[in-house]
Amino acid sequence: MSPNIEAVLTPDEDAPVFDHAALGILQRLGGDKLLHAMIDVFAVEAPSRLSAARKGAESLDSEAARRALHALKSSSAQLGAALMHRLCAEGERVAAQGASPRLSQIIAALDAAYDAASERLEGVKSQGLPVEAP
């Protein structure tokens, strides 16, 4: 985990960084077409939600940050980006209490988590889902 992430989340040894099972569910529901479409939508929408959260935190509009984090939390969970989901949940909780430097720290950590998730999702598109061991 990066130092930014360790600073804002309590380490949880059992919590996955990424959950391929969520992607498997999407694939079973709609095949690669649905899975790839969901990844594409995430690639377009997530950066704008991150930007909205960052702008909300910077302008001390914690409600705007909370709304953006809430939306990003849902899409992260659907695509198995478990670390992003946890960071969004924590950011949403912090934002509900008002603007704070901690909110900006969480969003900075979320940027790093997004980069990692995005890379993983692009790998899924190009190489497919990893085969689960029996």
C-alpha positions in Angstrom: 0.0 0.0 0.0 1.3 3.5 -0.7 2.1 5.8 2.2 -0.9 8.0 1.3 -3.3 5.1 1.6 -1.8 3.8 4.8 -2.2 7.3 6.3 -6.0 7.3 5.7 -7.1 3.7 6.1 -6.6 1.3 9.0 -4.8 -1.6 7.5 -7.1 -4.6 7.1 -5.1 -7.8 6.2 -8.3 -9.5 5.0 -9.5 -6.7 2.8 -8.6 -7.2 -0.9 -7.2 -4.4 -3.0 -9.1 -5.8 -5.9 -12.0 -8.3 -6.1 -12.1 -10.2 -9.4 -15.4 -11.9 -8.3 -17.3 -8.7 -8.9 -16.0 -8.7 -12.5 -17.0 -12.4 -12.8 -20.5 -11.5 -11.9 -20.7 -8.8 -14.6 -19.2 -11.2 -17.1 -21.7 -14.0 -16.2 -24.6 -11.5 -16.6 -23.6 -10.0 -19.9 -20.5 -11.6 -21.2 -17.4 -9.7 -22.2 -19.5 -7.1 -24.0 -21.1 -5.9 -20.7 -17.9 -6.2 -18.8 -15.9 -4.2 -21.3 -18.7 -1.6 -21.5 -18.7 -1.2 -17.7 -15.0 -0.8 -17.7 -15.2 1.8 -20.4 -17.8 3.8 -18.6 -15.8 3.7 -15.4 -12.7 4.9 -17.3 -14.7 8.0 -18.5 -16.7 8.7 -15.4 -14.3 8.0 -12.5 -11.8 10.8 -13.4 -14.7 13.4 -13.4 -16.0 12.1 -10.1 -12.5 12.3 -8.6 -12.2 15.8 -9.9 -15.5 16.8 -8.5 -14.5 15.3 -5.1 -11.2 17.1 -5.2 -12.8 20.5 -6.2 -15.4 20.0 -3.4 -12.7 19.4 -0.8 -10.6 22.3 -2.1 -13.5 24.8 -2.0 -14.6 23.5 1.4 -17.9 22.2 -0.2 -17.9 18.9 1.7 -21.4 18.0 0.4 -20.2 18.2 -3.2 -17.3 16.0 -2.3 -19.5 13.6 -0.5 -21.9 13.2 -3.5 -19.0 12.6 -5.9 -17.4 10.0 -3.5 -20.8 8.3 -3.0 -21.2 7.8 -6.8 -17.6 6.7 -7.2 -18.0 4.2 -4.3 -20.9 2.4 -6.1 -19.1 2.1 -9.4 -15.9 1.0 -7.7 -17.7 -1.8 -5.9 -19.4 -3.0 -9.1 -16.0 -3.3 -10.9 -14.2 -4.9 -7.9 -12.0 -1.9 -7.1 -12.2 -2.8 -3.4 -9.6 -0.4 -2.2 -11.2 2.5 -4.0 -14.6 1.4 -2.5 -13.1 1.5 1.0 -11.5 4.9 0.4 -14.7 6.3 -1.0 -16.7 5.1 2.0 -14.2 6.7 4.4 -14.2 9.9 2.4 -17.9 10.0 2.3 -18.0 9.5 6.1 -15.4 12.3 6.7 -17.1 14.6 4.2 -20.5 14.2 6.0 -18.7 15.8 9.1 -17.6 18.8 7.1 -14.5 19.9 5.2 -11.2 18.9 6.7 -7.6 18.2 5.7 -8.3 14.5 6.2 -10.8 14.6 3.3 -8.1 16.0 1.0 -5.7 13.2 2.1 -8.3 10.6 1.4 -8.9 12.0 -2.1 -5.1 12.0 -2.8 -5.0 8.4 -1.8 -8.0 7.7 -4.0 -6.1 9.1 -7.0 -3.4 6.5 -6.5 -5.9 3.7 -5.9 -7.7 4.8 -9.1 -4.5 4.6 -11.1 -3.9 1.0 -9.9 -7.6 0.0 -10.5 -7.6 1.5 -13.9 -4.4 -0.4 -14.9 -5.9 -3.6 -13.6 -9.2 -3.1 -15.4 -7.4 -2.4 -18.7 -5.5 -5.6 -18.2 -8.8 -7.5 -17.7 -10.0 -6.0 -21.0 -6.9 -7.0 -22.9 -6.1 -10.3 -21.2 -9.4 -11.5 -19.7 -10.2 -12.4 -16.1 -7.6 -14.4 -14.2 -8.5 -18.0 -13.7 -9.5 -18.8 -10.1 -7.6 -21.6 -8.5 -10.0 -24.5 -7.4 
